[in-house]
């Protein structure tokens, strides 16, 4: 695909030097840059839930058949007595 982009002159000159040193084209450098950016951003976008475990003996017997509302109610009960 062909497109037009504005690049600062100083960046263009530096890119031309890099391309010459690496014996490649500016087109190849631009494509490589886009690939790196896209890959980097895709990695950041992926959400990964951390491993979170707690020591204990598991779910209390009284909650085995409890619905979420019952569990939440017990979690927020006033334990001050």
Backbone torsions as a table, in degrees:
resi	resn	phi	psi	omega
1	UNK	NA	141.4	177.2
2	UNK	-104.4	143.4	178.0
3	UNK	-152.8	169.9	177.9
4	UNK	-120.3	132.0	176.2
5	UNK	-133.4	152.6	176.2
6	UNK	-97.1	125.3	179.4
7	UNK	-124.7	134.0	177.0
8	UNK	-56.0	141.0	-177.5
9	UNK	-53.9	-42.5	-177.6
10	UNK	-64.1	-40.0	178.2
11	UNK	-66.6	-40.6	178.9
12	UNK	-59.9	-44.7	-179.9
13	UNK	-64.0	-43.3	178.6
14	UNK	-63.8	-41.1	179.1
15	UNK	-63.8	-39.6	177.8
16	UNK	-61.8	-39.5	178.8
17	UNK	-65.0	-44.8	179.3
18	UNK	-61.9	-45.3	179.8
19	UNK	-60.1	-42.1	179.9
20	UNK	-65.6	-44.0	179.6
21	UNK	-63.5	-35.9	-177.9
22	UNK	-92.2	1.7	-179.5
23	UNK	52.1	53.0	177.9
24	UNK	-136.3	-175.7	-179.3
25	UNK	-106.5	160.7	174.5
26	UNK	-62.8	-36.4	177.4
27	UNK	-57.5	-44.6	179.8
28	UNK	-65.4	-39.4	178.0
29	UNK	-64.2	-43.5	-180.0
30	UNK	-62.8	-45.9	179.4
31	UNK	-61.7	-42.3	178.1
32	UNK	-62.5	-42.0	178.6
33	UNK	-61.9	-45.1	177.6
34	UNK	-61.4	-42.9	179.4
35	UNK	-60.3	-44.3	-179.8
36	UNK	-63.0	-45.0	-178.5
37	UNK	-64.2	-46.4	-179.9
38	UNK	-61.8	-45.1	179.6
39	UNK	-61.1	-45.3	-179.8
40	UNK	-62.0	-44.9	-178.5
41	UNK	-68.0	-35.5	178.8
42	UNK	-66.7	-37.1	178.2
43	UNK	-65.8	-39.9	179.6
44	UNK	-68.6	-31.7	-176.1
45	UNK	-72.8	-25.3	-177.5
46	UNK	-70.3	125.5	178.3
47	UNK	-94.5	134.3	178.6
48	UNK	-129.9	121.4	179.8
49	UNK	-72.9	129.7	-179.0
50	UNK	-73.6	155.2	177.3
51	UNK	-73.1	120.5	-179.6
52	UNK	-131.3	107.9	178.6
53	UNK	-124.3	156.8	-179.1
54	UNK	-129.0	144.1	177.9
55	UNK	-79.6	139.9	-179.8
56	UNK	162.0	-166.7	-175.8
57	UNK	-111.8	20.6	175.5
58	UNK	85.2	-163.4	-176.8
59	UNK	-68.1	135.8	177.5
60	UNK	-68.0	146.5	-177.6
61	UNK	-56.2	-37.1	-178.0
62	UNK	-65.8	-16.5	-178.8
63	UNK	-104.7	2.1	-175.0
64	UNK	-54.6	-40.5	-178.9
65	UNK	-111.4	16.6	-175.6
66	UNK	-77.7	147.8	174.1
67	UNK	-86.1	171.1	-176.8
68	UNK	-58.9	-40.1	-178.4
69	UNK	-60.6	-39.0	178.9
70	UNK	-68.1	-41.4	178.5
71	UNK	-63.0	-45.5	180.0
72	UNK	-62.6	-41.5	179.4
73	UNK	-60.5	-45.1	178.0
74	UNK	-64.3	-37.5	-179.0
75	UNK	-65.2	-31.3	-177.3
76	UNK	-103.3	11.0	178.6
77	UNK	-63.0	147.9	176.0
78	UNK	-73.5	113.5	-177.1
79	UNK	-97.7	7.5	-177.4
80	UNK	-76.6	-11.2	171.6
81	UNK	109.5	NA	NA
